[in-house]
Amino acid sequence: MTSNHHQSVMFTESIDALNIKTGGIYIDATFGRGGHTQGILDKLDKSGSVIAFDQDIHAVEFAKENFNDDRLTVIHSAFTHMGELLSARNLSGKIDGILMDLGVSSPQLDNADRGFSFNTDGPLDMRMDQTSGISAAQWLAQADEMEIANVIYEFGEERKSRHIASAIKRMQQDKAITTTLQLANIIAGVVRSHKNKHPATRSFQAIRIFINQELKQLSETLEQSFDLLAPEGRLSIISFHSIEDRIVKQFIQKYSKQKQLPKGLPVMNIDIQKTIFKDLGKQFASKAEIKNNKRSRSAILRIAERTTLGVTPC
Ligand SMILES: C[S@@+](CC[C@H](N)C(=O)[O-])C[C@H]1O[C@@H](n2cnc3c(N)ncnc32)[C@H](O)[C@@H]1O
């Protein structure tokens, strides 16, 4: 049976971080099952609106079946296209807040046929958008050993990446790797479990990030936020692992630092001194939430505010 349950992580904190204006326009970049979207809608009056994105068609179908609200528009697309899609709707510079709750949803993890789970067997897919791209199984079949090792090392910080890649290629000489448990068992033959973590945790994370181009999409979308956000518009971003959080952190820090003007620059260029974002810090899930929802253990929420005068970098 298909599960649709997803418990929104850091719900109150991430919604509060948006500092919602009742008539504002908000983006939920990662609709999932709409928990955060509903939280935003609940704070808006009739004139406010939410535009939500999800690249998973099942999330969009869920929205169509379960959300009946004129203030909500749900778009089936990777959030990396939000810049072009919103500017086509004449919304550049008019967005009051962007929420991103990154990674995969519980329905994606829990439904074995999506191929994300190393606990229950399913086709080795791992695509959030099953309407395009190649599955993890197809990629593992066509990639060479070095490429697999690099992905597992870079996106999973897995020290045994070379051994894992070599074991994968050895297995493929006998038969194709097509299911999640096949892959998980190969990895478990090479990596010892640590602190109750399944040995395949890091490798599955790495392959998933690679298959969905998650880090590239995140970086590209952050860069688009300059032009989309209105003055005082907020970014509220929840990430679930250090590689992702580093990208968000470095982005906010880079554009919240005061730039030093070279001496003697004419006064007309004074705007360049203003920063583009105000860094409003980071938060973690409360102990109570972590006890109640294990997924929130690794969540880091970062908040930033678009300044009123900062210049958009070229
Ligand atoms: C953690 S869940 C979000 C859950 C949601 N906040 C809720 O309360 O139900 C992440 C969702 O974002 C989607 N997603 C992840 N990366 C995406 C991207 N680059 N573009 C669009 N959707 C993405 C996934 O398909 C998934 O449905």
The ligand as a Tripos MOL2 file, in Angstrom:
@<TRIPOS>MOLECULE
LIG
   27    29     1     0     0
SMALL
NO_CHARGES

@<TRIPOS>ATOM
      1 C1         11.5020   16.7040    2.7830 C.3       1 LIG1
      2 S1         10.3020   16.6390    1.5650 S.3       1 LIG1
      3 C2          9.3340   18.0780    1.8760 C.3       1 LIG1
      4 C3          8.2110   17.8380    2.8150 C.3       1 LIG1
      5 C4          7.2770   19.0240    2.9760 C.3       1 LIG1
      6 N1          7.9630   20.1740    3.5120 N.3       1 LIG1
      7 C5          6.0960   18.6740    3.8520 C.2       1 LIG1
      8 O1          5.9170   19.3070    4.9100 O.co2     1 LIG1
      9 O2          5.3370   17.7950    3.4710 O.co2     1 LIG1
     10 C6         11.1600   17.1290    0.1390 C.3       1 LIG1
     11 C7         10.3200   17.1890   -1.1200 C.3       1 LIG1
     12 O3         11.0010   18.0380   -2.0190 O.3       1 LIG1
     13 C8         11.0490   17.4800   -3.2850 C.3       1 LIG1
     14 N2         12.2890   17.9470   -3.9130 N.ar      1 LIG1
     15 C9         13.5570   17.6890   -3.5250 C.ar      1 LIG1
     16 N3         14.4320   18.2770   -4.3420 N.ar      1 LIG1
     17 C10        13.6950   18.9580   -5.2490 C.ar      1 LIG1
     18 C11        14.0260   19.7900   -6.3540 C.ar      1 LIG1
     19 N4         15.2900   20.0090   -6.7150 N.pl3     1 LIG1
     20 N5         13.0220   20.3500   -7.0540 N.ar      1 LIG1
     21 C12        11.7180   20.1150   -6.7020 C.ar      1 LIG1
     22 N6         11.3510   19.3130   -5.6870 N.ar      1 LIG1
     23 C13        12.3230   18.7490   -4.9670 C.ar      1 LIG1
     24 C14        11.0110   16.0000   -3.0840 C.3       1 LIG1
     25 O4         10.4570   15.3570   -4.2220 O.3       1 LIG1
     26 C15        10.1510   15.8770   -1.8300 C.3       1 LIG1
     27 O5          8.8030   15.6780   -2.1860 O.3       1 LIG1
@<TRIPOS>BOND
     1     1     2 1
     2     2     3 1
     3     2    10 1
     4     3     4 1
     5     4     5 1
     6     5     6 1
     7     5     7 1
     8     7     8 2
     9     7     9 1
    10    10    11 1
    11    11    12 1
    12    11    26 1
    13    12    13 1
    14    13    14 1
    15    13    24 1
    16    14    15 ar
    17    14    23 ar
    18    15    16 ar
    19    16    17 ar
    20    17    18 ar
    21    17    23 ar
    22    18    19 1
    23    18    20 ar
    24    20    21 ar
    25    21    22 ar
    26    22    23 ar
    27    24    25 1
    28    24    26 1
    29    26    27 1
@<TRIPOS>SUBSTRUCTURE
     1 LIG1         1 GROUP 0 **** ****
